[in-house]
Amino acid sequence: MPMKYTSIGRTGAHASLLALGAMTFGEKNTWKLGGLGQEAVDKMVARAVDAGVNLFDTADVYDEGESEKALGRALKPYRDQILIATKVRGRTGAGVNEIGLSRHHIEIGIRKSLERLGTSWVDIYQFHSWDAHVPLNESLETMQDLVERGLVRYPGVSNFTAWQMSTLQARCEERGYSRYETAQMNYSLLNRDIEHEILPFTHYSKMSLLVWSPLHGGTLSGKYSKDSKPAAGTRAGNRGLFFPFFDEETGFGIVEKVKQIAEEQGATAAQIAIAWLLSKNHIVLIGAKSTEQFEENLGAIDVNLNAGQLENLDRITKPRVQYPNWMIERQSSGRTFPIVENS
């Protein structure tokens, strides 16, 4: 099946629904998550471009900058036809100012990211998380400067709460700054927390969701069970660092249901988990340690879950409705007259 595309926020640019995450790129293998060398990266990137993938995501802290270097080299032949996303916020050195969203750190961060990526601009530049130690206006003013200087096409965020994104967007609107078009968040069949506040906000503000860890560290691939402890060198073995814990009592029951649907579809469990996200038209970042893994994840674009399977997955993973949302729903259901929204 051909690759599918969606608009990025309110912009005129479009991204493939499957994007390639570069967290496994870099031979230092600082976080023991991949350690892919340049030859392997070149092959994976070329295959991704051939499959229609046009969005590639990395960060300045991935493998101490080696991920950006490897990705930049691999993307050099395709630069004008693809979109590069990277991030700033994490610690990049031992100095007191080598972290955060200060003007100082962002200015140095973008310069070094551009050097490592071998490009004169990045398409999406993301605040990697909120920084409570820096005035928000300072961060926003610096990002706006980068946009006006042509170093950044579109601002984005990652790992922000709904109130943080709301505050940020409101200040940008007040000042006439470029709005933030993307929100990169953890989302999967094992973690639907963002449905409480974050997804309603991104939908309301027309921000595009970029999903990281759609397989919840490989757990949704079906290769782990509650009776076997994941190896320390895997993402699942680093749960506390890279993604939240999940309720294993119900979680592995969900994995079994995913495997059952995979058998019905003639697909793999990983493909089913990714296809569930694709059915919601979110941009899903897939990463891999090998060409074989990447091909498997790429195959999710060909999976068409039927209505019954989607309903089944939604039902068994649906999070509890939190207050005040259940009160809002109850009050909304009390309307006795139809309301027609203005187009």
N, C-alpha and C positions, 0 to 999 in steps of 0.2 A: 504494500500500500504506500502511496506517496506520502511524504512528510506533510503534516498539517501546520499551519501558521496562525498566529494571533497578533493583534496589535499590542504594542507596549504602552500601557496606560492610555493617556489621551494623545499620544504622539502619532505621527504618521509612519513610524517605523514598525516593522513586524519581526517577530521572533518565532523560531520553530518551537512546537510544543515540547519536544524533547531537546534539551540542551546538555552540553557536556561540562561536567564539573571536574576541575583539575586538582582536587585535593590529593590525589594519588601520584601526582607528577613531582619529580625531583629525586635525585639519587641520594641525597642526604638522609631521606626517610626519617626525619626528625621525630614524627609522631607514630612511626611504625605502621603506616597505613597503606603503603604501596611501593614507594621507591622506584617508580618507573623512570628508566633512562631515556635519553633523547630519541633513540631509534624506535623504542616502543611508543613514545609519545607521538612521534611523526606519523607512524602507521595508524594509530587510533584517531588522530585528528583528521588525517586524509580520508579515512573510512567514514568519519562523522560528516565531513563536508560532502562526500559522495552520496551519503544518505539523505542530504538535505538539511542537516543541522547547521544553523547559522549563528547560534549564541553559545559563547564559551565563558565559563565563570571561574574565577580564581580569587586569590587574596594575597596581600603583601606578606601575611604571616604563614602562608602555606609553605612548609619545608624551608623556612627562613628565606623566602624570596626565590628559591629555586624553581618552584612551580610556575611563577610568572616568566622566568627565563626560558624554561622548556616550552611553555605554551607559546610564547612570543616567537620563538624560532620556528615552531611547527606551523604557525599561522601566517608567517611572512608571505608565502605565495598567494594567500587568499584575503589579505587584509581588507580590501575594499568591498568584499562581498559578505563579510561576516561582522558580528558584533562581539566586542570584548567587554566583559564586566569584571571589575575587581573591587577591592574593599580597603578601607582604612579605619583604624581604631586600636587594633591590638598592639601588644608590645613588640617592638622591632629591635630593641637594644637595651643595654643596662642603664642608660641615662634616665634621669627623672622625667625628662620631657619626651622620651622615645615611646610614647603611648598616648592614646586619647584623641580627642577631637578639637584640640586647640589649633589656631591658625598656624602656629609653628610646626606642629606635627603633621597636619594635613598638607601644608606646602611642601615639606620635605618628602612626605609619603607619595604624593602624586609625581614629583620629579623622579624619585627612585623607581616607582612602578612603571612609568613611561620608559625609563632607561632599560629596565629588565625586559619589558614586553617588546621593545624595539619599535615603538609606535609614537606618533606625535599627539595622539588623543586616545581616550577610552570612551566607549559608548555609554556604559553605565558605571557610575562611581558610587559605591554604597558605603554609608556609615555602618560599620560592622556590628555595632550595638550602641545604645544610649551612653552618654558620658555625663554623669551627674556632677563632675568636678569642673566642667567648662561651661560658661554661659552659652545657652543655645544660640543666641544671636551671633556670637563669634563664629560658631561652626557654620551657620547658615550663610553669613556674609562671605566666609572663605569659599564655600562651595559655589556661591553665585559668582565670585571672582573667577573661579576655574571655568565655569560655563561661559562667561563673557570673554575669556581669553582663548576659548576654543580648545581647551584641554579636556573638557568633559562635555559630552552631548546631553546626557540625562542623569540627574541625581536619583539615588535610590537609598533604601535603608534595609537593614537586616536585624532580626532579633529585637525589634521594637515592640512595645505594648501599643494597644489601640490609642490610649490617651496621649502617649508620646508622639505617635504619628499625627494625631489630630492637632496637637499643639504646633508641631512643625509645619504642617500644611497651612494652618491658619496664619501663622506668622509670614510664611512665604506669600500668601495671598495679600496680606496687608501691605507688604513691601514691594509687591510686583516682581518677586523673585520667581525663577523657574520652579515649578512644582516637582515633587518627588513622585516618580512614575512607577517604581517597583518596590515591592516588599518581599524580601527573601526570608522564608520561615520554615521551620520544621513541621512537617505534616505527613501523616501516613495513616494506615488502618490501625496502627497501634498508638497513635497520638493525634487526636482530633481536637486538642485544646483550643486551637486558634478559631474554632467555630463559635466560641462563646462571644468574643468581642472583636478579634482581629479581622476575621473574614467579613463580618458585617461592615466594618469600617472600610476595608479595601474595596468592597463592592460599592459602597456609597460614594467613595471618592474616586472610583474608577482607576485604582492602582492595580497593576498586574502582580499576581502572586508568583514568585519563584520558589519552588518547593525543594528544600534540601533534605537529604537522607530519606527518600521515599520508601526505602526498604528497612528503615529503622535499624541501620547498621548491619544489614544483611539478615536480620532475624526473619523478615517476611519472605526471604528466599527459601525458607524451610530447612536450612542446613543446621539449625540449632534446635535443641529441645530443652525442656525444663530440667531434664535429668543429666544434661551434659553442660559443663561450664565452658564458655567460649575462650579461646586462646587469647593471651594478652596482646598478641600482635594484630588482632582484628578490631574493627570498629565496635563490635558487640562487646569485646573484652575491655573497651575503654568507655563504657556507658556513662560514667559520671562526668567525663571530660567533654564528650562530643554530643550527647543527646540524653534526654531524660530516661529514667527507669520506667518500666511499664509493669502493670499488674500481670505477673507471670501466670497466675491461676486462670485468668480469662484470656490473657494474651496468646498463650500457646494453643488455646482452643480456637482463637481467631486464625492462627497460622494453619491449623488443620483444616478449617473451612476453606481457606485460600487454596490449599493443596487439592482439596476435593474439587473446587471449581476449575482449577488448572487441569485436572484430569478430564473433566467434562469438555473443556475447550481444546484439549490437545496442546496445551501451553505449559509454561513453567510457573511456579508460584510467584517468582519475581515479576514475571510479565503480567500476571493478574493484578498484583499490588500496584504496579505502575499504571496499568490500564484503568484501574479505578480512579486514579487521580486525573488521568487524561480525559476521562468521561466528564469531568467537571471543567475542562478547558483551562486548566492551570498549566504553567510552564514547569516542567519537571526536570530537575538536574539529575542526570545519571552519571555516576562515576564508576570506574572499574579498575581492577588490578591487572587485568589481562584482556587480550583481544576477544577471547571466548566469552568472558563476562560482559564485555561491552556489546557484543553481537546479541547476546541473550536479552539484555536490557533494551536494546534498540528494537528488538522484535515485538515489544509491547505495543508499538504503533499499529501492528496488524491484528491485535486482539480486539474483538467486538463483544463486550459483555452484554448479555441479553438483560431485559428488564427485570426478570426474576433474580438473576445473579446479582445485579446491582442493588436491588431491594434487600436481598439477603445480607450482603456485605454492609450496607448502610445500617440495617437493623441491629446486627450483632456488635457493631462498633460504635453506635451512636452514643455520644456523651450525654450525661445528665444535664438537663436544662438548668442553668444557674439563675438565681435571683439577681436583678429584677426581671429577667427575660420571661420567666413563666408568668409573672404578673402582667407584663406588657401584652403577652399573647392572650391572656385571659380577658383583659380589658378590650383588646382589639376585636375579639370574637363577639363582643357585646353590641357591636354596631347593628342597627336594624335597617339602615338605609344604605344602598350601594353608593360607593364613592368612586367617581371616575377621575382618574389622574389626568392632569394636563400633559400633553405630549411635548 
